[in-house]
Amino acid sequence: MFREVSVVKILLISPQTPDTFWSYKHAMHFIAKRTAYPPLGLLTVAAMLPADWQLNVVDLNVDRLKDKDLEWADYIMISAMIVHKASVLNIVEQCRRFPGKIIAGGPLFTTSHAEFPEIKHFVLGEAENIMPVLVEDIRRGVLSHVYADAIRPDIAHVPLPRWDLIDFNHYAAMSVQFSRGCPFDCEFCDIIVMNGRVPRTKPVSRLVEELEDLRLRGWRKTVFIVDDNFIGNKATAKSLLREIIRWKTLTGACMTFITEASLNLADDPELYNLMADAGFTKVFVGIETPATESLKECRKLQNCDRDLLESVKILQKAGMEVMGGFIVGFDNDKSDIFSRQFEFIQRSGVVTAMVGLLMALPETRLYHRLKKEGRLETTSSGNNTEAVLNFRPRLNREFLINGYRELMKKLYEPRTYYRRLRIFLKHNRPHGAQRLLSMSDIMAFLKSLWVLGIRHRGRIDFWKLCTTTLFVRPRQFHLAIELAITGYHFRCVARSL
């Protein structure tokens, strides 16, 4: 006989993100925020738990994990990505002295749960189909070692995240999800391992409902639509964009959006113009490399047979900043790859250029190919901009690592960075009404004058950027300062390599 427990205390922990390219750690103090994004997955899982259970969220990017939190909890739920491994190990060590049982889920554990023998219970893969069984087992007080479901869930009925469990004031942007999965088959990518190649979407009305929920809670700033590929299903994406435009017109919502998409977005004027009309200001695109042989090697076929520079410029002219992902270390890369990458990034005006050494992520086709070839050496850290190769490359290892470090430092040197920023501003066409400045915008600007204009190297180039933008492109001045601030973060990351 099992005694059912009616009220359960659940502590949900989001691990600390290390100082990485996308952490924006060094930019947060300019805008008086503690971290960039909230733990959307964890808050969504919280919404799947019974309403009468007691829940508490600890985001280690915002607060520290206290003993009293662990003492309070019956169960501890951790959601983590690969980059969070070190933080997870620290959490597990701290939990040892307390009776709460750990239940771990997320990408880190889905592909590597065997590396955590101290954790006894795992949710592998997507949680929607699993949660009812897990909840029932928690009520009965008897948990299985592994919970998994081979069937990918219909995400149409995913509940609204439990935003009430966090303080919006700590975050630079909010996050929502419209779709999962990507139709492409890039060899190095683990998205298709996690979420498959058939994009699944929420109903358009449901995503707008989530945005309205954020609006009613007072959110007015940026929302990151965290899809694997926002345009994986173009027809549905267009329907959503039209509905967002109608919703914004009806409510007066002033949110702006960022997302991730494939470069074939540039082939569809209706789609990218709808995105601009809906308020999309930034889109992350996996450009990877100007070397066609390497694109074919990794099956990034959607980037082949196109003018990459022109594709980027099309999206910039539509009013969006193209944040580019680039990779070095493919088998077909030649010794001139670093100069080719630098030249392309500078000419394209891709201000936010995340360049990384090729990494074999767990269970990807690249991982299995390299393992079969006997070239796989270590596990991945999940940090795209860590100067580490976890496999034996074709080019000399030291050449790749040293060349990578030099490229990153060169890209984010003030003079080089501001020159690239000015190229972007020249291509970019501001879309829609100019956003009114908030007090936090003004404070960030004043801090930038002190930090970038007085304290740090590159001050002359910073003042040149300010003056030329203010007089030549005054509508883009706020954007120029924003990118100067984020550039400071990227420069700090590059110098630490």
C-alpha positions in Angstrom: 0.0 0.0 0.0 1.2 3.5 -0.9 0.1 6.5 1.0 -1.0 9.3 -1.3 0.3 12.8 -0.6 -2.1 15.6 -1.3 0.0 18.7 -0.9 3.5 18.6 -2.2 6.3 21.2 -1.9 8.3 21.5 -5.2 11.5 23.5 -5.5 12.3 24.3 -9.2 15.9 25.2 -9.8 17.3 26.9 -12.9 21.2 26.4 -12.9 23.6 29.3 -13.2 24.6 30.1 -16.8 28.4 30.6 -17.1 30.0 33.7 -18.7 29.2 32.8 -22.3 28.5 34.7 -25.5 24.7 34.6 -25.0 24.7 35.3 -21.2 25.1 39.0 -21.8 26.6 39.1 -18.3 28.8 42.1 -18.9 25.9 44.1 -20.4 23.4 43.5 -17.6 24.7 46.2 -15.2 24.2 48.9 -17.9 20.4 48.1 -17.8 20.2 47.2 -14.1 19.1 43.6 -14.8 20.4 40.4 -13.2 20.2 38.2 -16.3 18.9 38.1 -19.9 16.0 35.6 -20.0 13.8 33.7 -17.5 13.8 29.9 -17.3 10.9 29.4 -19.7 11.0 25.6 -19.6 11.0 25.4 -15.9 8.1 27.8 -15.6 6.1 25.8 -18.2 6.8 22.6 -16.2 5.5 24.4 -13.1 2.3 25.1 -14.9 1.8 21.4 -15.5 1.9 20.6 -11.8 -1.3 20.5 -9.7 -2.6 23.9 -8.7 -2.8 23.0 -5.0 0.9 22.1 -4.8 3.3 24.6 -3.3 5.9 25.8 -5.7 9.0 27.9 -5.4 11.5 28.9 -8.2 15.1 29.6 -7.6 16.9 31.0 -10.7 20.6 30.9 -9.8 21.2 33.7 -12.4 19.1 35.9 -10.1 19.5 34.5 -6.6 21.6 32.0 -4.7 20.3 28.6 -3.5 19.8 28.7 0.2 19.7 25.8 2.6 16.3 26.9 3.8 15.0 26.4 0.2 16.2 22.8 0.2 15.0 22.1 3.7 11.5 23.2 2.7 11.2 21.1 -0.4 9.8 17.6 -0.8 11.1 17.4 -4.4 13.7 19.3 -6.3 13.2 19.7 -10.1 16.2 20.8 -12.1 16.0 21.8 -15.8 19.4 22.2 -17.5 21.2 22.6 -20.8 24.6 21.1 -21.5 26.3 24.4 -20.7 24.9 24.2 -17.1 26.7 21.0 -16.2 29.1 22.5 -13.7 26.3 24.4 -11.9 24.2 21.2 -11.8 27.1 19.4 -10.1 27.3 22.1 -7.5 23.5 22.0 -6.9 23.6 18.2 -6.5 26.4 18.5 -3.9 24.4 21.1 -2.0 21.3 18.9 -2.0 23.1 16.0 -0.4 22.4 17.1 3.1 18.6 17.4 2.6 15.9 14.8 2.1 14.3 16.3 -1.0 14.4 14.0 -4.0 15.9 15.4 -7.2 14.1 15.0 -10.5 16.2 16.2 -13.5 15.2 17.1 -17.0 16.2 19.2 -20.0 18.7 18.7 -22.9 21.7 18.0 -20.5 20.0 15.0 -19.0 18.2 13.8 -22.2 21.5 13.0 -23.9 23.8 12.5 -20.9 21.9 11.4 -17.8 24.2 8.5 -17.3 26.9 11.0 -16.3 24.9 11.9 -13.1 24.8 8.8 -10.9 24.0 10.9 -7.9 20.6 11.8 -9.4 18.0 9.0 -9.2 15.2 10.3 -11.3 15.1 11.7 -14.8 12.6 13.1 -17.3 14.1 12.6 -20.7 12.9 14.5 -23.8 9.8 16.6 -23.9 7.8 16.7 -20.7 4.1 17.1 -21.8 3.2 13.4 -22.2 5.3 12.4 -19.2 4.1 14.9 -16.5 0.7 13.2 -15.7 2.5 9.9 -14.9 5.2 11.7 -12.9 2.6 13.7 -10.9 0.7 10.5 -10.0 4.0 8.8 -8.9 4.9 11.8 -6.7 1.4 11.6 -5.1 2.0 7.9 -4.4 5.5 8.5 -3.2 7.2 6.0 -5.5 9.2 7.3 -8.5 10.8 5.5 -11.4 14.4 6.0 -12.4 13.6 7.3 -15.9 10.5 8.9 -17.4 10.5 9.0 -21.2 8.0 8.9 -24.1 9.0 8.1 -27.7 5.9 10.0 -29.0 6.5 13.7 -29.6 3.8 15.7 -27.8 1.2 17.9 -29.4 2.1 21.3 -28.0 -1.3 22.8 -28.8 -2.3 22.4 -25.1 0.9 23.5 -23.4 -0.2 25.7 -20.5 0.7 29.3 -20.0 4.0 29.6 -18.1 3.8 30.4 -14.3 5.0 33.9 -14.6 3.8 34.6 -11.1 6.7 32.6 -9.7 9.4 35.1 -10.9 10.1 38.8 -10.6 10.0 40.4 -14.1 12.3 43.2 -12.9 15.3 40.9 -12.8 15.1 40.0 -16.6 16.1 42.0 -19.7 13.5 40.1 -21.9 10.7 37.6 -21.6 10.5 34.3 -23.6 7.7 32.4 -25.3 7.6 29.4 -27.6 5.5 29.0 -30.7 7.0 25.9 -32.4 9.4 23.0 -31.9 11.5 21.3 -34.5 13.3 22.2 -37.7 12.9 20.8 -41.2 16.6 20.9 -42.0 19.2 18.3 -41.3 22.5 20.1 -40.3 25.0 17.4 -39.2 26.2 19.3 -36.1 22.8 20.3 -34.8 21.1 18.7 -31.8 17.7 20.4 -32.4 16.5 17.5 -34.5 17.7 15.1 -31.9 15.6 16.9 -29.2 12.6 18.1 -31.2 12.6 16.4 -34.5 12.4 17.6 -38.1 8.7 18.1 -38.4 7.8 21.5 -36.9 5.0 21.4 -34.4 3.2 24.7 -33.6 0.8 26.0 -31.0 -2.5 27.4 -32.3 -1.9 31.0 -33.4 -4.6 32.2 -30.9 -2.7 30.4 -28.1 0.6 32.2 -28.7 -1.2 35.5 -28.8 -2.9 34.6 -25.6 0.5 34.2 -24.0 1.6 37.6 -25.3 -1.6 39.1 -23.9 -0.9 37.5 -20.6 2.6 39.1 -20.5 1.0 42.5 -21.5 -1.6 42.3 -18.8 1.2 41.6 -16.3 2.9 44.8 -17.3 5.6 43.6 -19.7 6.3 46.2 -22.4 9.8 45.3 -23.7 11.4 42.6 -25.8 10.0 39.1 -26.1 12.3 36.3 -27.4 10.3 33.7 -29.4 12.6 30.8 -28.6 11.7 28.5 -31.5 14.2 26.2 -33.1 13.3 27.7 -36.4 10.5 30.3 -36.4 9.9 29.8 -40.1 10.0 26.0 -40.1 6.4 26.1 -41.1 6.1 29.3 -43.2 2.4 29.3 -43.7 1.6 29.0 -40.0 4.3 31.6 -39.1 2.6 34.1 -41.5 -0.7 33.4 -39.9 0.8 34.2 -36.5 2.4 37.4 -37.7 -0.8 38.7 -39.1 -2.6 37.9 -35.8 0.2 39.6 -33.8 -0.2 42.7 -36.0 -4.0 42.7 -35.3 -3.4 42.2 -31.6 -0.9 45.0 -31.3 -3.2 47.4 -33.2 -6.1 46.4 -31.0 -4.3 46.6 -27.6 -1.6 49.2 -28.3 1.0 46.6 -27.2 4.5 47.9 -27.9 6.5 44.7 -27.5 9.3 44.0 -29.9 10.5 40.5 -30.8 13.6 38.5 -31.5 13.8 34.9 -32.8 15.8 32.3 -34.6 15.3 31.4 -38.3 17.0 29.8 -41.3 18.5 32.1 -44.0 15.9 31.1 -46.5 13.8 33.7 -44.8 15.5 36.1 -47.2 13.7 34.3 -50.1 10.2 35.3 -48.9 9.5 39.1 -49.0 6.0 38.6 -47.6 7.4 36.7 -44.6 10.2 39.0 -43.6 8.0 42.1 -44.2 5.3 40.6 -42.0 8.0 40.0 -39.3 9.1 43.6 -39.5 5.5 44.9 -39.4 4.9 42.7 -36.3 7.8 44.3 -34.5 10.6 41.8 -35.0 13.9 43.7 -34.6 16.5 40.9 -34.5 16.8 37.4 -36.0 19.5 34.9 -35.3 20.6 33.0 -38.4 23.0 30.1 -38.7 25.2 31.4 -41.6 28.1 29.1 -40.4 30.7 29.7 -43.1 31.4 31.3 -46.5 33.1 28.1 -47.6 30.6 26.2 -49.8 32.5 23.0 -49.4 32.1 23.1 -45.7 28.3 24.0 -46.0 27.8 20.9 -48.1 29.9 18.8 -45.7 27.6 19.6 -42.8 24.4 19.5 -45.0 23.6 23.2 -44.5 22.1 23.0 -47.9 19.7 25.9 -47.4 22.8 28.2 -47.4 24.3 26.8 -50.6 23.7 28.2 -54.0 22.9 31.7 -52.7 24.7 35.0 -52.2 25.1 35.0 -48.4 26.0 38.6 -48.3 23.0 39.7 -50.2 20.7 37.5 -48.1 21.9 39.2 -45.0 21.5 42.6 -46.5 17.9 41.9 -47.5 16.9 41.2 -43.9 18.8 44.2 -42.7 17.0 46.4 -45.2 13.7 45.0 -43.9 14.6 46.5 -40.5 16.0 43.5 -38.7 19.5 43.0 -37.2 20.9 39.7 -38.4 22.7 38.0 -35.5 24.9 35.4 -37.2 26.2 32.0 -36.1 29.5 31.0 -37.6 31.6 27.8 -37.2 35.3 27.0 -37.8 36.8 23.5 -37.9 35.0 21.7 -40.6 36.9 18.9 -42.4 36.8 20.9 -45.6 38.0 24.2 -44.1 41.3 25.4 -45.6 44.0 27.4 -43.8 42.5 30.7 -45.0 39.2 30.1 -43.2 39.9 32.7 -40.5 40.6 35.5 -42.9 37.5 34.5 -45.0 35.3 34.5 -41.9 36.6 37.9 -40.8 36.1 39.4 -44.2 32.6 38.1 -44.6 31.5 39.2 -41.1 32.9 42.7 -41.6 31.5 43.2 -45.1 28.1 41.9 -44.1 27.7 44.2 -41.1 26.7 41.2 -38.9 27.4 43.1 -35.7 26.5 40.2 -33.3 28.7 37.4 -34.8 28.9 34.3 -32.6 31.8 32.4 -34.0 32.5 29.0 -32.5 34.8 26.0 -33.0 32.9 23.0 -34.4 31.6 21.0 -31.5 30.3 17.4 -31.6 27.1 17.6 -29.4 25.8 14.3 -28.0 23.7 12.1 -30.2 24.1 14.3 -33.3 25.0 12.8 -36.7 28.3 14.6 -36.4 28.9 12.9 -33.0 28.2 9.5 -34.3 30.3 10.0 -37.5 33.3 11.1 -35.6 32.9 8.3 -33.0 32.7 5.8 -35.9 35.9 7.4 -37.4 37.7 7.1 -34.0 38.1 10.9 -33.8 35.8 11.7 -30.9 37.8 12.6 -27.8 35.8 14.3 -25.1 32.3 15.4 -24.2 31.0 18.8 -25.2 30.7 21.7 -22.7 27.8 23.3 -24.6 29.6 26.6 -24.7 29.7 27.7 -28.3 32.5 30.2 -27.8 34.9 28.1 -25.7 38.2 27.6 -27.4 38.0 23.8 -27.2 37.7 21.0 -29.8 36.2 17.7 -28.5 37.4 15.8 -31.6 40.5 15.3 -33.7 40.2 17.9 -36.6 41.7 17.7 -40.1 43.5 21.0 -39.7 46.1 21.3 -37.0 44.5 21.6 -33.6 46.7 24.4 -32.3 46.3 26.3 -35.5 42.5 26.1 -35.1 42.4 27.1 -31.5 44.9 29.9 -31.8 43.3 31.2 -35.0 39.9 31.1 -33.3 41.1 33.1 -30.3 42.7 35.7 -32.6 39.6 36.0 -34.8 37.3 36.6 -31.8 39.6 39.2 -30.3 39.9 40.9 -33.7 36.2 40.9 -34.3 35.4 42.6 -31.0 38.2 45.1 -30.8 36.5 48.5 -30.5 37.6 49.9 -33.8 36.7 46.8 -35.8 33.4 46.3 -34.0 32.3 49.9 -34.4 33.2 49.9 -38.1 31.0 46.8 -38.5 28.2 48.4 -36.5 28.3 51.5 -38.8 28.0 49.2 -41.9 24.9 47.6 -40.3 23.4 51.0 -39.6 23.9 52.0 -43.2 22.1 48.8 -44.5 19.4 48.9 -41.8 16.1 50.6 -42.5 14.3 51.6 -39.3 10.8 50.2 -39.4 7.7 51.6 -37.7 7.4 54.4 -35.2 10.4 55.4 -33.1 10.2 53.9 -29.7 10.0 56.3 -26.7 12.9 56.1 -24.4 12.3 54.8 -20.9 14.2 55.8 -17.8 16.2 52.6 -17.9 17.2 53.5 -21.5 18.5 56.8 -20.4 20.4 55.3 -17.4 22.0 52.7 -19.8 23.1 55.5 -22.1 24.6 57.5 -19.3 26.5 54.4 -18.0 27.7 53.7 -21.5 29.2 57.3 -21.7 31.2 56.6 -18.6 32.2 53.0 -19.2 32.7 53.0 -23.0 33.4 56.7 -23.5 35.8 57.4 -20.6 37.0 54.3 -18.7 37.8 51.8 -21.4 40.0 51.5 -24.4 38.2 52.4 -27.6 36.7 55.5 -26.2 37.7 57.6 -29.3 35.9 55.1 -31.6 32.9 55.1 -29.3 32.6 58.9 -29.4 33.0 58.8 -33.2 30.1 56.3 -33.4 27.9 58.5 -31.2 28.5 61.7 -33.1 28.2 60.3 -36.6 25.1 58.3 -35.7 23.5 61.3 -33.9 24.0 63.6 -36.9 23.7 61.3 -39.8 21.2 58.6 -38.6 19.5 60.0 -35.5 16.6 57.5 -35.7 19.2 54.7 -35.2 21.0 56.4 -32.2 19.3 54.2 -29.6 20.1 51.1 -31.6 23.7 52.1 -31.9 24.1 52.6 -28.2 22.4 49.3 -27.5 24.8 47.4 -29.8 27.8 49.3 -28.3 26.8 48.0 -24.9 26.3 44.4 -26.1 29.6 44.7 -27.9 31.3 45.5 -24.6 30.0 42.1 -23.3 31.3 40.3 -26.4 34.6 42.0 -26.0 34.9 40.8 -22.4 34.1 37.2 -23.6 36.6 37.4 -26.4 39.4 38.6 -24.2 38.8 35.8 -21.7 39.4 33.1 -24.4 
